[in-house]
Amino acid sequence: MKIGELSLKTGVSIRSIRYYEEKKLIYPKRLENGYRIYSEKDVERVKAV
């Protein structure tokens, strides 16, 4: 899922999700075009933070 979907599922802002990634709290996969792809595991991690 993309960052907007993750934000909707968790209620966490897109800026906060990017901050969590910057601080190495979550590790999204990246597509060839650079887009971040988040898994259900990332949903659980964001909810835990």
C-alpha positions as CSV (number, residue, x, y, z in Angstrom):
1,M,0.0,0.0,0.0
2,K,1.1,3.6,-0.5
3,I,1.7,6.1,2.2
4,G,-1.7,7.7,2.0
5,E,-3.4,4.3,2.5
6,L,-1.1,3.6,5.5
7,S,-2.0,7.0,6.9
8,L,-5.8,6.3,6.6
9,K,-5.5,2.8,8.1
10,T,-3.5,4.0,11.1
11,G,-4.7,7.6,11.6
12,V,-1.1,8.8,11.6
13,S,-0.1,11.8,9.4
14,I,2.0,11.2,6.3
15,R,4.7,13.5,7.7
16,S,4.8,11.4,10.9
17,I,5.2,8.2,8.8
18,R,8.1,9.7,6.9
19,Y,9.6,10.8,10.2
20,Y,9.3,7.2,11.5
21,E,11.1,6.0,8.4
22,E,13.8,8.6,8.8
23,K,14.4,7.4,12.4
24,K,14.5,3.7,11.2
25,L,11.3,2.7,13.0
26,I,9.7,1.3,9.8
27,Y,11.3,0.0,6.7
28,P,9.1,0.3,3.6
29,K,10.1,-1.4,0.4
30,R,10.8,0.9,-2.6
31,L,9.8,0.3,-6.2
32,E,12.1,1.1,-9.1
33,N,10.4,4.5,-9.4
34,G,11.2,5.3,-5.8
35,Y,7.7,4.9,-4.4
36,R,7.4,3.5,-0.9
37,I,5.3,0.4,-0.5
38,Y,4.1,-0.5,3.0
39,S,3.1,-3.9,4.3
40,E,0.6,-5.0,6.9
41,K,3.6,-5.4,9.2
42,D,4.3,-1.7,8.8
43,V,0.7,-0.9,9.7
44,E,1.2,-2.8,13.0
45,R,4.6,-1.0,13.6
46,V,3.1,2.4,13.0
47,K,0.2,1.7,15.4
48,A,2.6,0.6,18.0
49,V,4.6,3.8,17.9
